C-alpha cells in the first residue's frame, strides 16, 4: 500500500510543480482561442473547463490505461515507476504541448504541425502515419466491445451484428458537431471511468485476501520478455502515448482560454495515470502473481480480465461498471480516433467541414476501411497499434521541441521535450528491431541501434539549437 500511496503523491506533486514549470515555459496568455475566433459550430465550439477536462480524459483514456496497464502489469510492480515518471516528465508535457501548440495554430492536427515545425516532408509522412494509426486505433476499439456484447446477448446478435452497430454510431459521432454527442456523453462516461477506478482500488484495500504490490526493480514477466523496450511500448496510455497528440488538438479547438491548458491537458494525463496505476495494482493483487495474471489474459482476454476483477471485487455493481467500462470506453476511444482522422484528411484535401456533405465524403470511406480491418486478429492489431503509438509520441515530442526552439529565447527550454523525445526515439527504434512484428533481430544489436539512434537525434537537436542561438545573437 505504501508504494501505491507514494505513486499517487508523486503524480500530484508532479502536476503541481513540474506542470507549473511546463506551463511557465510555454507561457499561456490572454489571446483569443480557436473556439472564440473560428467557432464554426462543428469542431471549433466553446466548452466549459470542467467539461473540456472530462472530454479530454475520455478522449485519451478509454480502455487504454486499463488494457495496457493490465498487460504491462505482467512485468511486475516495476510498471509503477514507468507510469509515474513517464507521465510527469514525458506524457503530461507531451499532451500539454500537443494541445497548446495546436491551439496557437488554429487547432491544426499533429500532421499539419509537423509540416510547420519539421518541414513539408514531415507533414506528408505524418499525414499518412497519423491516419493509419487512427484507423488502427478505431478498429482495435470496435473489436473488443463487439465481442463482449456478443457474449452478453442472444446468439442472433453475434459480433458481426454489434460491429455494424458500433460502426453506425461511429458515423454519427464523427459527423455531428462535437458538442452534440461527445460534449454531452463524454463527461458522464468520464465520471464512470473515475468511479470504476476508485471502486476497484477500494475493493483491493478493504477486501480480505488481497495484497497491494510493492515496487520491485525486477522483471517478473513469465515469458521472459525484457522490460526494455517491451514494457515501455505495452503501457502507453497512462505513461506516454502518441495517440494523445491526435486527440489534444480536438479539445484545443474548444478551450476558451489558454490558461486552462494545464488543467485540461496536463491534468487529464495525470488523472489517466492514476487510473493506470489502479489497474496495474488490481491485476497483480487479484491474481496473486504475474503468472496468474498472464494466464488469465491468455484465457479470458483483456475484457474478460476486467470483468473478472470487477465482479470479484465489487460483485454485481462491479459487473455493471465493468460492462460499461469495457464496452463504452473503447467505443469512445474509437469514435474520436475516426473523428481525428476526418480532421486530418480535411486539412489534407482542403474540404470545408462545415458542410455535412464534405464530412460524409471523408467519413464513409474511413469507416469502411475500419470495418474491413475488424476481420484481422485483435492481438496483431494491438501490437502494431502499440508500436505506431509510441513512434507518434516520439515525433510529437520532436515537433514540440522544434516549436520551443523557434519561439523561446532560452535554448535550454527545449530540453523539456527534447529529453523525453530522445528517450522515446530509443524505445521506438529498439522495439521495431527486435519485436515479433518487427525485424526480429537479437537484443544486443537492437539495444545498440536504439541507443545510437537516440544519440544521433539528440546530437542533431543540439546542432539545431546552437545554430538557432548563433543566428539569433547575430
C-alpha positions, 0 to 999 in steps of 0.5 A, a space after each residue: 500500500 505504501 508504494 501505491 500511496 507514494 505513486 499517487 503523491 508523486 503524480 500530484 506533486 508532479 502536476 503541481 510543480 513540474 506542470 507549473 514549470 511546463 506551463 511557465 515555459 510555454 507561457 499561456 496568455 490572454 489571446 483569443 482561442 480557436 473556439 472564440 475566433 473560428 467557432 464554426 459550430 462543428 469542431 471549433 465550439 466553446 466548452 466549459 473547463 470542467 467539461 473540456 477536462 472530462 472530454 479530454 480524459 475520455 478522449 485519451 483514456 478509454 480502455 487504454 490505461 486499463 488494457 495496457 496497464 493490465 498487460 504491462 502489469 505482467 512485468 511486475 510492480 516495476 510498471 509503477 515507476 514507468 507510469 509515474 515518471 513517464 507521465 510527469 516528465 514525458 506524457 503530461 508535457 507531451 499532451 500539454 504541448 500537443 494541445 497548446 501548440 495546436 491551439 496557437 495554430 488554429 487547432 491544426 492536427 499533429 500532421 499539419 504541425 509537423 509540416 510547420 515545425 519539421 518541414 513539408 516532408 514531415 507533414 506528408 509522412 505524418 499525414 499518412 502515419 497519423 491516419 493509419 494509426 487512427 484507423 488502427 486505433 478505431 478498429 482495435 476499439 470496435 473489436 473488443 466491445 463487439 465481442 463482449 456484447 456478443 457474449 452478453 446477448 442472444 446468439 442472433 446478435 453475434 459480433 458481426 451484428 454489434 460491429 455494424 452497430 458500433 460502426 453506425 454510431 461511429 458515423 454519427 459521432 464523427 459527423 455531428 458537431 462535437 458538442 452534440 454527442 461527445 460534449 454531452 456523453 463524454 463527461 458522464 462516461 468520464 465520471 464512470 471511468 473515475 468511479 470504476 477506478 476508485 471502486 476497484 482500488 477500494 475493493 483491493 484495500 478493504 477486501 480480505 485476501 488481497 495484497 497491494 504490490 510493492 515496487 520491485 526493480 525486477 522483471 517478473 514477466 513469465 515469458 521472459 520478455 525484457 522490460 526494455 523496450 517491451 514494457 515501455 511500448 505495452 503501457 502507453 496510455 497512462 505513461 506516454 502515448 502518441 495517440 494523445 497528440 491526435 486527440 489534444 488538438 480536438 479539445 484545443 479547438 474548444 478551450 476558451 482560454 489558454 490558461 486552462 491548458 494545464 488543467 485540461 491537458 496536463 491534468 487529464 494525463 495525470 488523472 489517466 495515470 492514476 487510473 493506470 496505476 489502479 489497474 496495474 495494482 488490481 491485476 497483480 493483487 487479484 491474481 496473486 502473481 504475474 503468472 496468474 495474471 498472464 494466464 488469465 489474459 491468455 484465457 479470458 482476454 483483456 475484457 474478460 480480465 476486467 470483468 473478472 476483477 470487477 465482479 470479484 471485487 465489487 460483485 454485481 455493481 462491479 459487473 455493471 461498471 465493468 460492462 460499461 467500462 469495457 464496452 463504452 470506453 473503447 467505443 469512445 476511444 474509437 469514435 474520436 480516433 475516426 473523428 481525428 482522422 476526418 480532421 486530418 484528411 480535411 486539412 489534407 484535401 482542403 474540404 470545408 467541414 462545415 458542410 455535412 456533405 464534405 464530412 460524409 465524403 471523408 467519413 464513409 470511406 474511413 469507416 469502411 476501411 475500419 470495418 474491413 480491418 475488424 476481420 484481422 486478429 485483435 492481438 496483431 492489431 494491438 501490437 502494431 497499434 502499440 508500436 505506431 503509438 509510441 513512434 507518434 509520441 516520439 515525433 510529437 515530442 520532436 515537433 514540440 521541441 522544434 516549436 520551443 526552439 523557434 519561439 523561446 529565447 532560452 535554448 535550454 527550454 527545449 530540453 523539456 521535450 527534447 529529453 523525453 523525445 530522445 528517450 522515446 526515439 530509443 524505445 521506438 527504434 529498439 522495439 521495431 528491431 527486435 519485436 515479433 512484428 518487427 525485424 526480429 533481430 537479437 537484443 544486443 544489436 537492437 539495444 545498440 541501434 536504439 541507443 545510437 539512434 537516440 544519440 544521433 537525434 539528440 546530437 542533431 537537436 543540439 546542432 539545431 539549437 546552437 545554430 538557432 542561438 548563433 543566428 539569433 545573437 547575430 
